[in-house]
Amino acid sequence: MIEEVATLVPDEISSWRHAFNDGDRKIIRSMETVVDGIASVFGPFCEVVLHSLEDPARSVVKIKNGLTTTGRDVDSPITEEALKQLNEIAMQEGGDISHTCKRTPDGQLFKSTSMVIRNEHQKPVGMLCININMSVPASEFLQAFTVGGASETPVSGHFPASVDDLVENTVDRTILEVNSNQQLSNKVKNKHIIMSLFDKGIFDIKESVPLVARKLGVSRHTVYLYIRQRKLGES
């Protein structure tokens, strides 16, 4: 393991422990997909650990790549270093992220980032820890970032600078998509554009309807009409 297992203290003398409620547990569960997502990006040489502070004696509730890095698994206890970080920040509003470099007993070098997870009352309820093995050959580590590891076909992406930019870009791309369909008559293209934008979730954005209406040169009433039809399952 990267650090020695911590020696736990009773709840009554801890500076950060508290009785968990269902809300605290929901926060921890909501972070489980984050663990999967980070691990899928960085690959098998990156250990991602989600700790719940409800029971520090078996705090690990979700872990990816543990057995190939530090040897940990679900129900492993919290570490001494994690406890030290918690005690240092328990009474603070900020400073919930720490970065360290560690070396395992067998000589492997890890770059580690630990983030404290707080509830609505600013009480620590968990920790998300990322440990990247820096000792593996660079060629092996970089294989996790190849396109084939996620999708064989690269997808073009747009990173909007504003909500208006997002809507306009989505409308422009949707217009091109619909216009490229030779089977559609010009009479129904606006309808298909608006229904396609609904399927893409663009109308969940506030003030998107008037922007779409202006872009297509139609009334807001027309946009709402086609949205209602789409909701009813029409095409």
C-alpha positions as CSV (number, residue, x, y, z in Angstrom):
1,M,0.0,0.0,0.0
2,I,1.0,3.6,-0.5
3,E,0.6,4.7,3.1
4,E,0.4,2.8,6.4
5,V,-3.1,2.1,7.6
6,A,-4.3,4.7,10.1
7,T,-4.8,4.1,13.8
8,L,-8.4,5.1,14.3
9,V,-9.7,7.2,17.3
10,P,-13.1,7.0,18.9
11,D,-15.8,9.2,17.4
12,E,-16.1,11.4,20.5
13,I,-12.6,12.8,20.2
14,S,-12.5,13.1,16.4
15,S,-12.5,16.6,15.0
16,W,-14.4,15.7,11.8
17,R,-16.5,12.5,12.4
18,H,-20.2,12.8,12.7
19,A,-23.3,10.5,12.5
20,F,-24.2,9.9,8.9
21,N,-27.6,10.3,7.5
22,D,-29.2,9.2,4.2
23,G,-28.2,12.5,2.5
24,D,-24.5,11.9,3.3
25,R,-24.8,8.4,1.9
26,K,-26.4,9.7,-1.3
27,I,-23.5,12.1,-1.8
28,I,-21.1,9.2,-1.6
29,R,-23.1,7.0,-4.0
30,S,-23.3,9.9,-6.5
31,M,-19.5,9.9,-6.7
32,E,-19.2,6.3,-7.7
33,T,-19.6,7.0,-11.5
34,V,-16.8,9.6,-11.1
35,V,-14.5,6.9,-10.0
36,D,-15.3,4.8,-13.1
37,G,-15.0,7.8,-15.3
38,I,-11.5,8.9,-14.1
39,A,-10.2,5.3,-14.2
40,S,-11.5,4.8,-17.7
41,V,-9.6,7.9,-18.9
42,F,-6.2,7.2,-17.3
43,G,-6.2,3.4,-17.6
44,P,-4.9,0.6,-15.4
45,F,-2.0,2.5,-13.9
46,C,-4.2,5.0,-12.2
47,E,-5.9,3.9,-9.0
48,V,-9.1,5.8,-8.1
49,V,-10.5,5.4,-4.6
50,L,-13.7,6.6,-3.1
51,H,-13.7,6.7,0.7
52,S,-16.8,7.0,2.9
53,L,-16.0,8.5,6.3
54,E,-19.0,6.7,8.0
55,D,-16.7,3.8,9.0
56,P,-13.0,4.7,8.6
57,A,-12.1,1.1,9.5
58,R,-13.4,0.0,6.1
59,S,-13.7,3.3,4.4
60,V,-13.1,2.2,0.8
61,V,-16.5,1.9,-0.9
62,K,-15.4,2.1,-4.5
63,I,-12.0,1.5,-6.1
64,K,-10.7,1.0,-9.6
65,N,-7.3,-0.5,-10.4
66,G,-6.5,-1.1,-6.7
67,L,-5.3,-4.6,-7.1
68,T,-2.9,-3.7,-9.9
69,T,-1.5,-0.6,-8.0
70,T,-1.6,-0.5,-4.2
71,G,-3.2,-3.9,-3.6
72,R,-6.3,-2.4,-1.9
73,D,-9.9,-3.4,-2.4
74,V,-13.4,-2.5,-1.2
75,D,-13.6,-2.3,2.6
76,S,-10.0,-1.4,3.0
77,P,-9.4,1.1,5.9
78,I,-8.6,4.8,5.6
79,T,-4.9,5.6,5.5
80,E,-2.8,7.6,7.9
81,E,-2.1,10.3,5.4
82,A,-5.8,10.7,4.7
83,L,-6.5,11.1,8.3
84,K,-3.8,13.7,8.7
85,Q,-5.4,15.7,5.8
86,L,-8.8,15.5,7.4
87,N,-7.7,16.7,10.7
88,E,-5.8,19.6,9.1
89,I,-8.8,20.9,7.2
90,A,-11.8,19.7,9.3
91,M,-12.4,23.2,10.6
92,Q,-11.7,25.1,7.4
93,E,-13.9,26.1,4.5
94,G,-11.2,25.6,1.9
95,G,-8.1,23.7,1.2
96,D,-9.9,20.4,0.4
97,I,-7.5,19.3,-2.2
98,S,-3.9,18.1,-1.6
99,H,-1.2,16.8,-3.9
100,T,1.7,14.6,-2.9
101,C,4.2,12.2,-4.3
102,K,4.7,8.9,-2.6
103,R,6.9,5.9,-3.0
104,T,5.7,2.3,-2.2
105,P,7.9,-0.2,-0.3
106,D,8.8,-1.9,-3.6
107,G,10.0,1.4,-5.1
108,Q,7.1,2.5,-7.3
109,L,6.6,6.3,-7.5
110,F,3.0,7.6,-7.3
111,K,1.6,11.1,-7.9
112,S,-1.4,11.4,-5.7
113,T,-4.3,13.9,-5.4
114,S,-6.8,13.7,-2.6
115,M,-10.1,15.6,-2.5
116,V,-12.4,15.9,0.5
117,I,-16.1,15.6,-0.1
118,R,-18.4,17.7,2.1
119,N,-22.1,17.6,2.7
120,E,-24.4,20.6,2.7
121,H,-23.3,21.5,6.3
122,Q,-19.6,21.5,5.2
123,K,-18.9,18.3,7.2
124,P,-16.5,15.9,5.6
125,V,-18.3,12.8,4.4
126,G,-15.8,11.2,2.1
127,M,-12.6,11.5,0.1
128,L,-11.8,10.9,-3.6
129,C,-8.2,9.9,-4.1
130,I,-6.3,9.5,-7.4
131,N,-3.0,7.7,-7.4
132,I,-1.1,7.6,-10.7
133,N,1.9,5.2,-11.0
134,M,4.7,7.3,-12.4
135,S,7.1,4.3,-12.5
136,V,5.5,2.5,-15.5
137,P,7.1,3.0,-19.0
138,A,5.6,6.1,-20.7
139,S,4.7,4.1,-23.8
140,E,2.5,1.8,-21.7
141,F,0.9,4.7,-19.8
142,L,0.1,6.6,-23.0
143,Q,-1.7,3.6,-24.5
144,A,-4.7,4.5,-22.2
145,F,-5.1,7.7,-24.2
146,T,-5.3,6.2,-27.7
147,V,-8.6,6.8,-29.5
148,G,-9.2,3.1,-29.9
149,G,-9.4,2.6,-26.2
150,A,-12.7,4.5,-26.2
151,S,-14.1,4.9,-29.7
152,E,-12.9,3.8,-33.0
153,T,-14.2,6.9,-34.7
154,P,-13.1,10.4,-33.4
155,V,-16.1,12.7,-32.7
156,S,-15.8,16.4,-33.5
157,G,-16.5,18.5,-30.5
158,H,-17.4,22.1,-29.8
159,F,-16.5,23.9,-26.6
160,P,-19.0,26.8,-26.3
161,A,-17.9,30.1,-24.8
162,S,-21.5,31.0,-23.8
163,V,-25.0,29.6,-23.8
164,D,-25.8,31.5,-27.0
165,D,-22.8,30.0,-28.6
166,L,-23.9,26.5,-27.6
167,V,-27.4,27.0,-29.0
168,E,-26.3,28.7,-32.2
169,N,-23.7,26.1,-32.9
170,T,-26.2,23.2,-32.2
171,V,-28.8,24.9,-34.4
172,D,-26.2,25.4,-37.2
173,R,-25.1,21.7,-37.1
174,T,-28.7,20.5,-37.0
175,I,-29.6,22.6,-40.0
176,L,-26.7,21.0,-41.9
177,E,-27.8,17.5,-40.8
178,V,-31.4,18.1,-41.9
179,N,-30.6,19.8,-45.1
180,S,-28.3,16.9,-46.1
181,N,-31.4,14.6,-46.0
182,Q,-32.5,14.7,-49.6
183,Q,-35.7,12.8,-48.8
184,L,-37.1,15.8,-46.8
185,S,-39.0,18.6,-48.6
186,N,-38.1,22.2,-47.8
187,K,-41.6,22.6,-46.4
188,V,-40.9,20.2,-43.4
189,K,-37.3,20.9,-42.8
190,N,-37.9,23.5,-40.0
191,K,-40.1,21.1,-38.3
192,H,-37.5,18.4,-38.3
193,I,-34.8,20.8,-37.2
194,I,-36.9,21.9,-34.2
195,M,-37.8,18.3,-33.3
196,S,-34.1,17.2,-33.6
197,L,-33.1,20.1,-31.3
198,F,-35.7,18.9,-28.8
199,D,-34.2,15.4,-28.9
200,K,-30.8,16.9,-28.3
201,G,-32.1,18.6,-25.2
202,I,-31.4,22.2,-26.4
203,F,-34.8,23.4,-25.2
204,D,-33.8,22.6,-21.6
205,I,-31.7,25.7,-21.8
206,K,-33.4,28.9,-20.7
207,E,-34.2,31.4,-23.5
208,S,-33.3,28.9,-26.2
209,V,-36.8,29.0,-27.9
210,P,-36.6,32.7,-29.0
211,L,-33.0,32.2,-30.2
212,V,-34.0,29.2,-32.3
213,A,-37.0,31.0,-33.6
214,R,-34.8,33.9,-34.8
215,K,-32.2,31.6,-36.2
216,L,-34.8,29.7,-38.3
217,G,-36.9,32.8,-39.1
218,V,-40.1,31.4,-37.6
219,S,-42.3,32.5,-34.7
220,R,-42.0,31.3,-31.1
221,H,-45.5,29.8,-31.5
222,T,-44.2,27.6,-34.3
223,V,-41.3,26.4,-32.2
224,Y,-43.6,25.6,-29.3
225,L,-46.0,23.8,-31.7
226,Y,-43.4,21.5,-33.0
227,I,-42.1,20.8,-29.4
228,R,-45.6,19.8,-28.3
229,Q,-45.9,17.5,-31.3
230,R,-42.6,15.9,-30.5
231,K,-43.6,15.4,-26.9
232,L,-46.7,13.6,-28.2
233,G,-44.5,11.3,-30.2
234,E,-45.1,12.8,-33.6
235,S,-42.4,13.0,-36.2
